[in-house]
């Protein structure tokens, strides 16, 4: 067995010894967005520390645990905190949680993040439906020996973000009276924020928001056949769009400020999935 598959199987066995819960929807919560977990009817919680050979979150605002439970009648597994490439993890480790949630039974992957606004019409506090992504600036998570048990060598990425799920999220936003932006998300490696020149470049190639996660997770999920959707919280305007300096505390604060809207959107959308 491939070393990565062996590690993944070890993690799967560890979770299955603790719970037999089978989720339909997997949710990844970004910086400052962990409050959504309070709306889950919890069946079981598991710290990443409890899973053998599993990567652990080290970033403030990422608590680092799986929550198994229900949103309405929909069984979900929620990552309250993710791991990032900039923490020093290899890309296989970064996407291991996504692969694990798929093996646990999740068919739909809901990715969320706090992002910097590149589109000048955006404002801090906006929510943006991710309609496509740019992942040119971090290693592709599928580099190396293909894990044939998970997916094919050359997976199609022409429609990473499921169009039906996008419609569903738009309908949920309308029902909740939320103004929902939409756009293209780009992932850079971090942990430094982007320079104004990098932001100008991203704007010219069609990017609307930028962050340090999500795109590689979407690639890994798509490789495994998951249906994917994503929402960014525009927690700040990116460097050079305004004169303000950037810091992680502002990201968490602004993401938390729109927590009620964000939670309402996700709860309504997930119950339709």
C-alpha positions as CSV (number, residue, x, y, z in Angstrom):
1,X,0.0,0.0,0.0
2,X,1.2,3.5,-0.8
3,X,2.6,5.3,2.3
4,X,-0.1,8.1,2.0
5,X,-2.9,5.6,1.7
6,X,-1.5,3.7,4.7
7,X,-1.5,6.9,6.7
8,X,-5.0,7.8,5.6
9,X,-6.2,4.3,6.5
10,X,-4.6,4.6,9.9
11,X,-6.5,7.9,10.5
12,X,-9.8,6.3,9.2
13,X,-9.4,3.3,11.6
14,X,-8.7,5.7,14.5
15,X,-11.9,7.7,13.9
16,X,-14.0,4.6,13.3
17,X,-12.9,3.1,16.6
18,X,-14.4,6.2,18.3
19,X,-17.6,6.7,16.2
20,X,-19.6,5.1,13.4
21,X,-21.2,8.4,12.4
22,X,-21.6,8.7,8.6
23,X,-21.8,12.3,7.3
24,X,-23.3,13.4,4.1
25,X,-21.8,16.9,4.1
26,X,-18.3,18.0,5.1
27,X,-17.8,21.6,6.3
28,X,-14.4,23.3,6.7
29,X,-14.5,26.5,8.8
30,X,-12.1,29.3,8.1
31,X,-10.5,31.9,10.5
32,X,-13.1,33.6,12.7
33,X,-16.0,31.4,11.4
34,X,-15.9,28.7,14.0
35,X,-19.2,30.0,15.5
36,X,-21.1,27.9,13.0
37,X,-20.2,24.8,15.0
38,X,-22.4,26.0,17.8
39,X,-25.4,25.4,15.5
40,X,-24.7,21.7,15.0
41,X,-26.7,19.2,17.0
42,X,-23.6,17.3,18.2
43,X,-23.3,13.6,18.1
44,X,-19.6,13.3,18.7
45,X,-16.5,15.5,18.9
46,X,-12.9,14.5,18.3
47,X,-9.8,16.5,18.7
48,X,-7.2,16.2,15.9
49,X,-4.8,15.3,18.7
50,X,-6.8,12.1,19.3
51,X,-6.2,10.8,15.7
52,X,-2.9,9.0,15.2
53,X,-0.5,10.6,12.7
54,X,-3.0,13.5,11.9
55,X,-1.9,17.1,11.3
56,X,-2.8,19.5,14.0
57,X,-3.9,23.2,13.6
58,X,-1.4,25.7,15.1
59,X,-3.1,29.0,14.0
60,X,-5.2,31.2,16.4
61,X,-8.9,30.9,15.5
62,X,-8.5,27.3,14.4
63,X,-9.5,25.1,17.3
64,X,-8.6,21.8,15.8
65,X,-11.3,19.3,16.1
66,X,-13.9,17.3,14.1
67,X,-17.6,17.8,15.1
68,X,-20.0,15.1,14.0
69,X,-23.7,15.9,14.2
70,X,-26.7,17.3,12.4
71,X,-27.8,20.6,10.7
72,X,-31.5,20.1,10.6
73,X,-31.8,16.5,9.5
74,X,-28.5,16.5,7.5
75,X,-25.6,14.5,8.9
76,X,-22.4,16.6,8.8
77,X,-18.8,16.4,9.8
78,X,-17.3,19.9,10.5
79,X,-13.7,20.8,10.7
80,X,-13.4,23.5,13.4
81,X,-10.0,24.7,12.2
82,X,-7.9,23.5,9.2
83,X,-4.2,23.0,8.6
84,X,-2.3,25.2,6.2
85,X,0.7,24.8,3.9
86,X,2.4,27.8,5.6
87,X,2.4,25.9,9.0
88,X,5.1,23.7,7.5
89,X,3.0,20.8,6.5
90,X,3.5,19.0,3.3
91,X,0.6,19.3,0.8
92,X,-0.5,15.7,1.3
93,X,-0.9,16.5,5.0
94,X,-2.9,19.7,4.2
95,X,-5.5,17.7,2.2
96,X,-5.5,14.6,4.3
97,X,-8.5,15.8,6.4
98,X,-10.5,16.3,3.1
99,X,-9.7,12.8,2.0
100,X,-10.5,11.4,5.4
101,X,-14.0,13.1,5.5
102,X,-14.7,11.6,2.0
103,X,-13.8,8.1,3.2
104,X,-16.0,8.6,6.3
105,X,-18.9,9.1,3.8
106,X,-19.2,12.8,3.0
107,X,-20.4,13.4,-0.6
108,X,-20.5,17.2,-0.5
109,X,-17.7,19.5,0.6
110,X,-18.5,23.0,1.8
111,X,-15.3,25.1,2.0
112,X,-15.2,28.4,3.8
113,X,-12.5,30.9,4.5
114,X,-11.6,34.5,5.5
115,X,-10.2,36.2,2.4
116,X,-8.8,39.5,1.3
117,X,-10.9,41.4,-1.1
118,X,-9.2,42.1,-4.5
119,X,-12.3,43.2,-6.4
120,X,-12.5,47.0,-5.5
121,X,-16.3,46.9,-5.3
122,X,-16.1,44.5,-2.3
123,X,-16.1,45.7,1.3
124,X,-14.9,44.1,4.5
125,X,-17.8,42.0,5.8
126,X,-19.1,40.9,2.4
127,X,-19.8,37.2,1.8
128,X,-18.6,35.8,-1.6
129,X,-19.8,32.7,-3.3
130,X,-16.7,31.0,-4.9
131,X,-17.5,30.3,-8.5
132,X,-14.0,29.3,-9.6
133,X,-10.4,29.4,-8.3
134,X,-6.8,30.1,-9.2
135,X,-4.2,27.8,-7.8
136,X,-0.9,28.7,-9.4
137,X,1.1,29.7,-6.4
138,X,1.1,26.6,-4.2
139,X,2.1,23.0,-5.0
140,X,-0.7,20.9,-6.5
141,X,-1.8,18.3,-3.9
142,X,-1.9,15.6,-6.6
143,X,1.8,15.8,-7.4
144,X,3.6,12.5,-6.9
145,X,2.3,8.9,-7.2
146,X,-1.4,8.9,-7.9
147,X,-3.6,7.4,-5.3
148,X,-5.7,5.3,-7.6
149,X,-8.0,4.3,-4.7
150,X,-9.0,7.9,-4.5
151,X,-9.2,9.1,-8.1
152,X,-7.7,9.2,-11.6
153,X,-4.3,10.5,-12.5
154,X,-5.6,13.5,-14.5
155,X,-8.9,14.7,-13.0
156,X,-11.0,17.3,-14.9
157,X,-11.1,20.7,-13.1
158,X,-13.4,22.5,-15.6
159,X,-16.2,22.7,-13.0
160,X,-14.6,22.4,-9.6
161,X,-17.5,24.3,-7.8
162,X,-20.7,22.4,-8.4
163,X,-23.2,24.6,-10.3
164,X,-26.3,23.2,-8.7
165,X,-24.8,23.9,-5.3
166,X,-24.1,27.4,-6.3
167,X,-27.7,27.9,-7.2
168,X,-28.8,26.4,-3.9
169,X,-26.5,28.8,-2.0
170,X,-27.8,31.8,-3.9
171,X,-31.4,30.8,-3.1
172,X,-30.4,30.4,0.6
173,X,-28.9,33.9,0.6
174,X,-32.1,35.3,-0.9
175,X,-34.2,33.6,1.7
176,X,-31.9,35.0,4.4
177,X,-31.9,38.5,2.9
178,X,-28.1,38.4,2.5
179,X,-26.4,40.3,-0.3
180,X,-24.1,37.6,-1.7
181,X,-21.2,38.6,-3.9
182,X,-19.6,36.0,-6.3
183,X,-16.2,35.7,-7.7
184,X,-12.9,33.8,-8.3
185,X,-10.7,32.9,-5.3
186,X,-6.9,32.6,-5.5
187,X,-4.7,30.7,-3.0
188,X,-1.2,31.9,-2.2
189,X,1.1,30.2,0.2
190,X,1.3,32.7,3.0
191,X,1.9,33.3,5.9
192,X,2.9,36.8,4.8
193,X,0.1,38.9,3.3
194,X,0.4,39.8,-0.4
195,X,2.2,42.8,-1.6
196,X,0.3,45.6,-3.4
197,X,2.0,44.5,-6.7
198,X,0.9,40.9,-6.2
199,X,-2.7,42.1,-5.6
200,X,-2.6,44.2,-8.8
201,X,-1.4,41.1,-10.6
202,X,-4.2,39.0,-9.2
203,X,-6.8,41.5,-10.2
204,X,-5.5,41.5,-13.7
205,X,-5.7,37.7,-14.1
206,X,-9.3,37.7,-12.9
207,X,-9.1,37.2,-9.1
208,X,-11.7,38.7,-6.8
209,X,-10.5,37.4,-3.4
210,X,-7.3,35.9,-2.1
211,X,-6.3,33.7,0.8
212,X,-4.0,31.0,2.1
213,X,-6.2,27.9,1.9
214,X,-9.2,26.3,0.1
215,X,-8.0,25.8,-3.5
216,X,-5.8,22.8,-2.8
217,X,-8.6,21.3,-0.7
218,X,-11.0,21.7,-3.5
219,X,-8.6,20.0,-5.9
220,X,-8.3,17.0,-3.5
221,X,-12.0,16.8,-3.0
222,X,-12.7,17.0,-6.7
223,X,-10.1,14.3,-7.4
224,X,-12.2,12.0,-5.1
225,X,-15.5,12.8,-6.8
226,X,-16.9,15.1,-4.1
227,X,-19.4,17.9,-5.0
228,X,-17.9,21.1,-3.9
229,X,-19.1,24.6,-3.0
230,X,-17.4,27.5,-1.2
231,X,-18.0,30.8,0.6
232,X,-15.4,33.4,1.4
233,X,-15.9,36.0,4.1
234,X,-14.2,39.2,2.9
235,X,-12.5,39.9,6.2
236,X,-10.4,42.8,4.9
237,X,-9.5,44.5,1.6
238,X,-6.2,43.2,0.2
239,X,-2.9,45.2,0.3
240,X,-3.0,48.4,-1.8
241,X,-6.8,48.4,-2.2
242,X,-6.9,50.7,0.8
243,X,-4.1,52.3,2.9
244,X,-4.8,50.1,5.9
245,X,-2.1,47.7,7.2
246,X,-3.1,44.1,7.5
247,X,-3.1,41.8,10.6
248,X,-4.6,38.5,11.6
249,X,-6.6,40.0,14.5
250,X,-8.5,42.2,12.0
251,X,-9.3,39.1,9.9
252,X,-10.7,37.2,12.9
253,X,-12.6,40.3,14.1
254,X,-14.3,41.1,10.8
255,X,-15.1,37.4,10.1
256,X,-16.7,37.2,13.5
257,X,-18.7,40.4,12.9
258,X,-20.6,38.8,10.1
259,X,-20.9,35.5,11.9
260,X,-24.7,35.7,12.2
261,X,-25.2,36.1,8.5
262,X,-22.6,33.5,7.7
263,X,-24.2,30.9,10.0
264,X,-27.7,31.7,8.7
265,X,-26.5,31.2,5.1
266,X,-24.8,27.9,5.8
267,X,-27.6,26.5,7.9
268,X,-30.2,27.3,5.3
269,X,-28.0,26.0,2.4
270,X,-27.0,22.8,4.1
271,X,-30.5,21.9,5.0
272,X,-31.3,21.9,1.2
273,X,-28.4,19.6,0.4
